């Protein structure tokens, strides 16, 4: 990481070359929140040192969802309170999952008190996965979105975004829930922070894909025709419409 960028008062973003991952750090008066922990124990330990270069305050961890690149650095932070959606905990507990699991599972909303500042956690419904959690820092106008918001060269989504397309129909509503928080800055799980306009465009791209999928399912379009009309690069649209 080439150092933290401060995107709001006491709200930091760190970018890593590995997996192009973006992590977060929110400072309060008595504690700090670390958003995602990187892909393995060594990377987690490197992140923990980077946090300690900023603050000696005790940390709480939020895992935005169960994908390994966001989660498997967790052991480097333990013991500490770990928030995540209850289904994230279930995925991590599954055979082959990491032994370290969140001890503060949530299903809808929760708040983390950092002393003089509360970070609000929201599950906006199924979208990128069935266990996405947003971290909203209201006093700074910042939302950490995990992979609910992504950007890759040539589009807002990678083909991997649609690994599980069962949630595609609900994804635009989840982005509307994010926009309803009126963020000034939205921090994706990969890549640079964006503004609300970017999120609105991503929502519109998804809505267009959903429309094309419906047309294809009704027989009005072939899959190839739907992919050709999609507002996203063919490999990405193909993954979503497959
Ligand atoms: Zn992911």
Boltz pocket constraint, residues with backbone or C-beta under 6 A from the ligand:
constraints:
  - pocket:
      binder: B
      contacts: [[A, 65], [A, 67], [A, 128], [A, 147]]
      max_distance: 6.0
